[in-house]
Amino acid sequence: MSRKYKLVVFVPDIAIEGLKYALFQAGAGVQGDYDSCSWQILGQGQFRPLSGSRPFIGKAGSLEVLDEWRLETLVEEKDLPEVVKALRNNHPYEEPAFDLFEIFDPENIPYGESR
């Protein structure tokens, strides 16, 4: 059985639909007999671009606070390289913030004594 991961990435409103499309094309978002599956919620992110950076939003030395989407989707282990490549190639930020969490099948986790 292949390992599955949850990808969490933060993205500005202007880029979320394009990023979702690229991630889904690379294999993310499959859950059983469904594809293009994701979850998103709007929040605020902040950052200060340092000297030498090339920010998509803002300018070096100035603190930026802006609305960003937290986008979550599933990725099979075999698709991780292409999905991460798609994320990096289609995210507008120079340094996109993202996390990968391994998902464990509850059927394979012991819950105490057998019945």
Buried (B, 14 or more C-beta within 10 A) or exposed (E): EEEBBBBBBBBBEEBBEEBBEBBBBBBBBBEEEEEBBBEBEEEEBEBEBEEEBEBBBBEEEEEEEEEBBBBBBBBBEEBBEBBBEBBEEBBBBEEBBBEEEEEEEEEEEEEEEEE
